[in-house]
Every structure is written in structure tokens, then in C-alpha cells.
Amino acid sequence: MRDVKYLLIGGGLASIRAAQQIRTVDTDGSILIACDEPAPPYDRPPLSKEYLQGVKTIDEISLGDTEQLAGLKVECALSQEVTAIDPKARTATLAGGEQIRYEKALIATGGRPVKLDLPGSSLAGIHYLRTAADADAIAAAAQPGRKAIIIGGGFIGLEVAATLRKRDVDVTVIEALPRIWERLGNRDLADYVSGYCTAKGVKFRYSTLVSEFRGEDRVDAVITNTGDVLECDLVCIGVGIRPNVELALAAGLEVNDGIIVDENMRTSDPHIYAAGDVTNYFDALFNRRRRAEHWGHAEQSGRVAGLNMAGGAEVYELLAYVWSDIFDIHLEFAGDEHDHDAQVRRGELADNSFMIMYLKEGRVTAFFAINTPAREYSIVRRMIMKKTDLTGREAQLADPAVGLRSLL
């Protein structure tokens, strides 16, 4: 039995930020990060972009190499998934059988890709992207001139599509809905992004489902619900993730579409916290519970959890945001677009720089910015946080000649 003060379960951004924050308060308490991957924690957004393209190495996307972790006095148990937690005894079991006794634990186990269960879905050449090993396998298959089918036209699907086109791979995206990003409810936005991708050589098939994968040992064709046969050399599937809550469920923690946490990122057990994609937290700004799957949430929830594990009492308050890079498009999104009664577009699509703002009763609830200067969307973030009433000023909001700061 090994004793540690802080056990951080999961080797991603949330665990690293928690460890760093713990160290600002508790300089000596022992910290152990236990993760199922063989490499120290690394940044995941580059996996679909620079890492997959081959312009960055695993060391260049590392969140903390051995020397840096040693400087933080953080120990890593690599390839050692936590298989069980006993909250009453405050112990955890590693995959190798070792028992760890902890004072405080953090569950930051992230999520795993939703997998399609279709005829032929176990064929080689069908890929999901979540880890560096996944990206390595896709890169090895994505040789110039080959044909790739991307299933799912969300952020991850389009990021992979863009990167594979840069590798001179023929790319077709299959989307189940009539257009990409339909839930965002803005056709201008969807048409702009899909049109940009089309101009770069990405082909799209909308309102299409996959019914079967064909091949002998490897996939060589995708069969659609309309009976079309699309030949391919590889398939990449990005249709969402599921939170890895099994460990929490087995430990008796409260779970409902993620591990339920309070405003301090504490679970239903007072000695166990959770952070990142796996959490279901209360968003006080929009008065609802949510589970967010983005970098900013992993970073900030990990930071708050770490501080509070070390004795703090910080409340988690983050305006949810996402960014993405697809070809030369830089996208920024923040807020909650689910409930709105109006949309305002600031800027022209032809200028390749514009912002879509979602409003409810005259107040901005979310925005989606394309190639917009950071100073612009930082002001709109403040509008959302301050719940600035813009009733009657929508035309000014839409006019690039009117400074956004003047509307605060």
C-alpha cells in the first residue's frame, strides 16, 4: 500500500492544471498522476491538426515532460489505469494491482469516442481519434493519393478532413444532417465553412447515413443508406464522445451524463473531485447543468479542483468557449446558443471575417466568430457575462463601423 496526499486519475490537461494549482498552495504534499497512456500528459487539440500533419512531435505537444513534472514534485504512473476506487477506505487500485491510499482524489478520466456498431465496423482501417496512438495510426494510413471517408461533420471531423487534405489525401465527409453544424442554427455560418472546405477539395455528402463497411481484412468501401458504394483506403469516425464515468459509478458517486459536481468541482464524496469532459456541472450564468467537452473547461475546472483539493473554496465560473482551426479559418465560440430568439451577423462573409451573435430578449447569449480580432470577441464575452441589454441597438451591433466597446 502506497500513501499519497493527492491522487489525480487521468493523464490530461485537467490533471496537469490541478497539480500545478495544488503546488501553489501545498508545496510538499505528494501528488501522483495515474493514467492509462504510456506517455506523460500531452495537449490533445494538436492531435487533429499539427501532430496529425506531422509538423509537431509528441514532445512538442507535451504538457509536462519528466523534468518538468519532477520540478513540480509530481509522480506519474504511466500505463497504469485506475481500475477501482473505494471511497470509504480512500483507496484506489491500479491496473498492475498496486493499492494507493489517498487523502484527496481527482477523477479526470475524460471521454471516449462513440463507436458505430455496423456490419464491418471491426475491419482494420477504421479509425477514431482520441489519443496520440490514434493519430499515429491515421497518419500512417493517410498517404498522398489515398481516399479517406470522414463520418461526422462536426469540429473534429472537419479538422481531420482539413489536415488530411494538406497531406494530399482525397477526402469525403459524410454528414447525417442536411448541413454541417445544424444545431448552431445559422445557415450563413454553415455554408461559409463548408464552402471554404469544398474550395480546398473536401467533398460532402449530406443527409446521409452509413449502413455498412466492406472489405476483406481492411475496409475498402463504405455503403450508404441510399445504396451508394464509396471506395476508400481509410475511414475516420467523429460522431461524439461518451464520458468515462464507469469508475465513478462503481464507486457509488452520483452520475448523470457525467459525474455530478458542485460549484467547487467536488463530487458526492467530499474527498473526491472531478474535472474536464467527464463532469456535469452547474452553469450559473445560464442557470442549467451542462457537460462541456473543450480545452478551456478542462483547464479551468482542473485548476479550480486542484485549488480546492488543497483547501481552497473557489467557485467554478467559466463562460464556456471553444476554438478550432480548419485550413486557414480560425473559429471562436463562447456562450450557450441553445435558447435564443434572434441572430445578428457582424461583418460580411465575403471579407472572410465575421461574427454571428445569438440573442435572447435583447441580450447576447453566444457568439461564433470567424477570423475575428481577439479584441472584438473579448468584448462580446463581456457582454454575455454582464448580460448587457442591447434592445433596440441590434443594428449597431451588426455594424462593423460601430465600436463594440461603445455598446457595453
Buried (B, 14 or more C-beta within 10 A) or exposed (E): EBEBBBBBBBBBBBBBBBBBBBBEBBEEBBBBBBBBBEBBBBBBBBBBBBBBBEEBEBEEBBBBBEEBBEEBEBBBBBBBBBBEBBBEEBBBBBEEEEBBBBBBBBBBBBBBBBEBEBEBBEBEBBBBBBBBEBBBBBBEBBEEEBBBBBBBBBBBBBBBBBBBBBBEBBBBBBBBEEBBBBEBBBEBBBBBBBEBBEEBEBBBBBEBBBBBBBBEEBBBBBBBEEEEEBEBBBBBBBBEBBBBBEBBEEBEBEBEEBBBBBBBBBBBBEEBBBBBBBBBBBBEBBEEBBBBBBBBBBBBBBBBBBBBBBEBEBEBEBBBBBBBBBBEBBBBBBBBBBEBEBBBBBBEBEEEBBBBBBBBEBBBBBBBBBBBEEEBBEBBBBBBBEEBEBEEBBEBBBEBEBEBEEBE
